[in-house]
Amino acid sequence: MSVAANNLQMFQYIKRDTRDFINIDPLQTAGLLTDAARDALLEWGDGYSVCDYCNGALDLVKKPPIQEFVHKALPEFLGTDAARVMNGARESKFAVMHTLASAAADKNNYVVMDAWAHYSSKVAAERAGLEIVQTEKPEKEIMPEDFQKAIEAGIEKYGKKPLLTLLTYPDGNYGNLADVKKIADISHEFEIPVLLNGAYAVGRMPVSAKEFGVDYIVGSGHKSMSACGPVGVLGVNGEEAAEQLFRKSAYNKVKEVELLGCTSRGAPIMTLMASFPEVVKRTQPENWEKEVENARLFIKRLEDEAPDKFKLFGQNPHNHDLMFFEAPGFFNISEKAKRGRYFLYDELKERKIHGIKVGLTKNFKISTYGLGAEKTNFVADSFIDILKKYDEI
């Protein structure tokens, strides 16, 4: 069957009309490429370019220095005994769950996870054949005792402990940072391994699996490590757990089963490595503190200058760049504006600000990661000016 040639040009030379905008989308703020990564993207963008240098195992490629990155730099960064580069955080979560499910002596197993767990955590469990027990939705934030109750509820329901406890850090809804160490301690009292989903943490802020006391940690390269997607990272503590997770194929002795032999094989892994020096630098405590200060600056501006027009959900004082606001001021405007609920997107676009989804006014998530004080203040000014323009303040 032939394809009409005159219809094919639509797929070429597609531009992003928001490329030079201030981006406040939590999915993208910490995924913007560094200059070094943009160079790597062009250099290594052809197909499986890295495979030209591979003798059978991606993580053992010495030039470019993937072996050095995967087996030395990455475990040190994650605070783990071993690590791998994956195709994303969700693939990492599935690999852990599938490994534990495959090794279990019986079936009908389950995993305990927090109430705000990302949908991909649930899909990963479902794909691995596991049931799910979640903590109850808290009034403000996930507490260690919530996991204690969920584990006990799971044991009562299934007559056995879960294969795994999964904690989202921070949660992707409100940007709350739970007490990982206490939750890990509770899980380990039941002899349950812990997986930390750090999709919005690894690459943004200081994180160490060993210091937290967790057994597995996953991160997202395209969300939080300035890499082109899809790419993620997976770390594990304990020699036995690592051998189980990274077990070799019976049909090809150098291929690891849970990785389907190899994972990221071109531009994603090369951009991940190219951005890594900057990622290490920005996750130093003093630099992360500046990001938290910027987020708090933004919150304070809205609370002081537009009281009752914005309500922050989650921890306050806030401890992360990801924020969730209810915005009755914007919602009121959407009820009478000519463009209705699309007015906010239009107003922000005029100011070259991008990141709040089209049509959202009543509540939304934003991030100030990497903006710095000047751009953060500009976004706050814009929010306040829009309210003034429509006589909301």
Rosetta blueprint (number, residue, H / E / L):
1 M L
2 S L
3 V L
4 A L
5 A H
6 N H
7 N H
8 L H
9 Q H
10 M H
11 F H
12 Q L
13 Y L
14 I L
15 K L
16 R L
17 D L
18 T L
19 R L
20 D L
21 F L
22 I E
23 N E
24 I L
25 D L
26 P L
27 L L
28 Q L
29 T L
30 A L
31 G L
32 L L
33 L L
34 T L
35 D H
36 A H
37 A H
38 R H
39 D H
40 A H
41 L H
42 L H
43 E H
44 W L
45 G L
46 D L
47 G L
48 Y L
49 S H
50 V H
51 C H
52 D H
53 Y H
54 C L
55 N L
56 G L
57 A L
58 L H
59 D H
60 L H
61 V L
62 K L
63 K L
64 P L
65 P L
66 I H
67 Q H
68 E H
69 F H
70 V H
71 H H
72 K H
73 A H
74 L H
75 P H
76 E H
77 F H
78 L H
79 G L
80 T L
81 D L
82 A E
83 A E
84 R E
85 V E
86 M E
87 N L
88 G L
89 A H
90 R H
91 E H
92 S H
93 K H
94 F H
95 A H
96 V H
97 M H
98 H H
99 T H
100 L H
101 A H
102 S H
103 A H
104 A L
105 A L
106 D L
107 K L
108 N L
109 N L
110 Y E
111 V E
112 V E
113 M E
114 D L
115 A L
116 W L
117 A L
118 H L
119 Y H
120 S H
121 S H
122 K H
123 V H
124 A H
125 A H
126 E H
127 R H
128 A L
129 G L
130 L L
131 E E
132 I E
133 V E
134 Q E
135 T L
136 E L
137 K L
138 P L
139 E L
140 K L
141 E L
142 I L
143 M L
144 P H
145 E H
146 D H
147 F H
148 Q H
149 K H
150 A H
151 I H
152 E H
153 A H
154 G H
155 I H
156 E H
157 K H
158 Y H
159 G L
160 K L
161 K L
162 P L
163 L L
164 L E
165 T E
166 L E
167 L E
168 T E
169 Y L
170 P L
171 D L
172 G L
173 N L
174 Y L
175 G L
176 N L
177 L L
178 A L
179 D L
180 V H
181 K H
182 K H
183 I H
184 A H
185 D H
186 I H
187 S H
188 H H
189 E H
190 F L
191 E L
192 I L
193 P L
194 V E
195 L E
196 L E
197 N E
198 G L
199 A L
200 Y L
201 A L
202 V E
203 G L
204 R L
205 M E
206 P L
207 V L
208 S L
209 A H
210 K H
211 E H
212 F H
213 G L
214 V L
215 D L
216 Y E
217 I E
218 V E
219 G E
220 S E
221 G H
222 H H
223 K H
224 S H
225 M L
226 S L
227 A L
228 C L
229 G L
230 P L
231 V L
232 G E
233 V E
234 L E
235 G E
236 V E
237 N L
238 G L
239 E H
240 E H
241 A H
242 A H
243 E H
244 Q H
245 L H
246 F L
247 R L
248 K E
249 S L
250 A L
251 Y L
252 N L
253 K L
254 V L
255 K L
256 E E
257 V H
258 E H
259 L H
260 L L
261 G E
262 C L
263 T L
264 S L
265 R L
266 G L
267 A H
268 P H
269 I H
270 M H
271 T H
272 L H
273 M H
274 A H
275 S H
276 F H
277 P H
278 E H
279 V H
280 V H
281 K H
282 R H
283 T L
284 Q L
285 P H
286 E H
287 N H
288 W H
289 E H
290 K H
291 E H
292 V H
293 E H
294 N H
295 A H
296 R H
297 L H
298 F H
299 I H
300 K H
301 R H
302 L H
303 E H
304 D H
305 E H
306 A L
307 P L
308 D L
309 K L
310 F L
311 K E
312 L E
313 F E
314 G L
315 Q L
316 N L
317 P L
318 H L
319 N L
320 H L
321 D L
322 L E
323 M E
324 F E
325 F E
326 E E
327 A L
328 P H
329 G H
330 F H
331 F H
332 N H
333 I H
334 S H
335 E L
336 K L
337 A L
338 K L
339 R L
340 G H
341 R H
342 Y H
343 F H
344 L H
345 Y H
346 D H
347 E H
348 L H
349 K H
350 E H
351 R L
352 K L
353 I E
354 H E
355 G L
356 I L
357 K L
358 V L
359 G L
360 L L
361 T L
362 K L
363 N E
364 F E
365 K E
366 I E
367 S E
368 T L
369 Y L
370 G L
371 L L
372 G H
373 A H
374 E H
375 K H
376 T H
377 N H
378 F H
379 V H
380 A H
381 D H
382 S H
383 F H
384 I H
385 D H
386 I H
387 L H
388 K H
389 K H
390 Y L
391 D L
392 E L
393 I L
